Amino acid sequence: MADSDDLEEIRRRKRERLEARLADGEVPGDPDGDEDEAETPTEPVHVDGADDLASVVEVHGVVLVDFYADWCGPCQMLEPIVESVARDTPAAVAKVDVDANGALAGQYGVSGVPTLVLFADGDPVEQLIGVQDRDTLTGLVEQHAA
């Protein structure tokens, strides 16, 4: 199956789950009908694979995904910045190790690290390559969270 087919399948499943929850009267972004369960994490969440990432993106309205590698110096410089974005903004922050998740990185066109992909309402809306400053990232989050 091609990468675009994989993404379409993920979107189709996500749409079906959302429609089912809405039909049951549940609040979007709150999978169990319990507000505390849908609370945005204040620390980065490590994801492993496309399904794991799809789950994070489905539950949270705005998600900043940090594609990184442990051996990458710029990635290490970016780490405290993405931690502060997780802590201080309404976005969830997901971390994807490209060495362990090469296929997932490829689905989003990641050819260098660090690469950041911002999701809003389930779709990738921004992609940034290289170290970014905190103001740039919080500005993007605020723009898409509104």
C-alpha positions in Angstrom: 0.0 0.0 0.0 1.4 3.4 -0.9 2.0 6.1 1.8 -0.9 8.2 0.5 -3.1 5.1 0.7 -2.0 4.6 4.3 -2.8 8.2 5.2 -6.2 8.0 3.5 -7.0 4.8 5.5 -6.0 6.5 8.7 -8.2 9.5 7.9 -11.1 7.2 7.0 -10.9 5.3 10.3 -10.6 8.5 12.2 -13.6 10.0 10.5 -15.7 6.8 11.2 -14.7 6.9 14.9 -15.5 10.6 15.2 -18.9 10.2 13.5 -19.7 7.3 15.8 -18.8 9.3 18.9 -20.8 12.3 17.7 -23.8 10.1 17.0 -23.5 8.8 20.6 -23.4 12.4 21.9 -19.8 12.4 22.9 -17.6 15.5 22.8 -14.9 15.5 20.1 -11.5 15.1 21.6 -12.9 13.3 24.6 -12.9 9.6 23.8 -14.5 8.4 27.1 -16.9 11.3 27.7 -14.7 12.3 30.6 -13.1 15.8 30.3 -10.0 14.8 32.3 -9.1 12.1 29.9 -8.8 14.5 26.9 -6.6 16.9 28.8 -3.6 18.0 26.8 -0.4 16.5 28.1 2.1 18.9 29.6 5.1 16.8 28.5 6.0 15.5 25.1 4.5 12.1 24.3 6.7 9.6 22.5 4.9 7.8 19.7 5.8 4.6 17.9 4.2 4.1 14.5 1.5 5.5 12.4 -1.4 4.2 14.5 0.1 5.7 17.7 0.5 9.1 16.0 -3.0 8.9 14.5 -4.4 8.4 18.0 -2.6 11.4 19.4 -3.7 13.6 16.5 -7.3 12.3 16.8 -7.6 13.1 20.5 -6.0 16.6 20.5 -7.0 19.5 18.3 -3.4 20.8 17.8 -0.4 18.6 17.8 3.2 19.5 17.3 5.2 16.5 16.1 8.9 16.6 16.6 10.7 14.1 14.2 14.1 13.7 15.9 17.1 11.4 16.3 19.1 10.8 19.5 22.4 11.4 17.7 21.3 14.7 16.3 22.9 17.8 18.0 20.2 20.3 16.7 17.5 17.9 17.9 19.0 18.0 21.4 19.1 21.8 21.2 15.4 21.8 20.3 14.4 19.5 23.1 13.9 22.1 25.9 12.0 24.3 23.4 9.5 21.6 22.5 9.1 20.7 26.2 8.2 24.4 26.9 5.6 24.3 24.0 4.1 21.2 25.6 4.0 22.8 29.0 2.9 26.3 28.1 0.5 26.0 25.1 -2.7 24.2 24.3 -0.9 21.9 21.8 0.0 18.3 22.5 3.6 17.6 21.6 4.5 14.2 20.1 8.0 13.0 19.5 8.9 10.5 16.7 12.4 8.9 16.7 13.2 8.7 13.0 15.6 5.8 13.5 12.9 3.7 15.0 10.1 5.0 12.8 11.6 5.6 9.4 8.5 4.7 7.4 6.4 7.1 9.4 9.0 9.9 8.9 8.9 9.1 5.2 5.1 9.5 5.1 5.5 13.1 6.1 8.4 13.8 3.8 11.0 14.1 6.6 14.4 14.0 5.0 16.4 15.7 7.8 16.1 16.2 11.5 14.8 18.0 13.4 11.6 18.4 11.4 8.5 19.7 13.1 5.0 19.0 11.7 2.0 20.9 13.1 -1.4 19.2 12.9 -4.6 21.1 13.4 -8.0 19.3 13.4 -6.3 16.1 12.2 -4.4 17.5 9.2 -0.8 18.5 8.8 -0.8 22.3 8.3 2.8 23.4 8.8 6.2 21.8 8.4 9.4 23.4 9.8 12.9 22.0 9.3 15.7 22.7 11.7 15.9 24.3 15.1 13.1 26.8 15.7 12.8 29.4 18.5 10.1 29.2 21.1 8.2 32.3 19.9 7.9 30.8 16.4 6.5 27.6 17.7 4.1 29.1 20.2 2.9 31.6 17.5 2.1 28.7 15.1 0.3 26.9 17.9 -1.8 29.9 18.9 -2.6 30.6 15.2 -4.1 27.2 14.7 -5.6 26.7 18.2 -7.8 29.8 17.8 
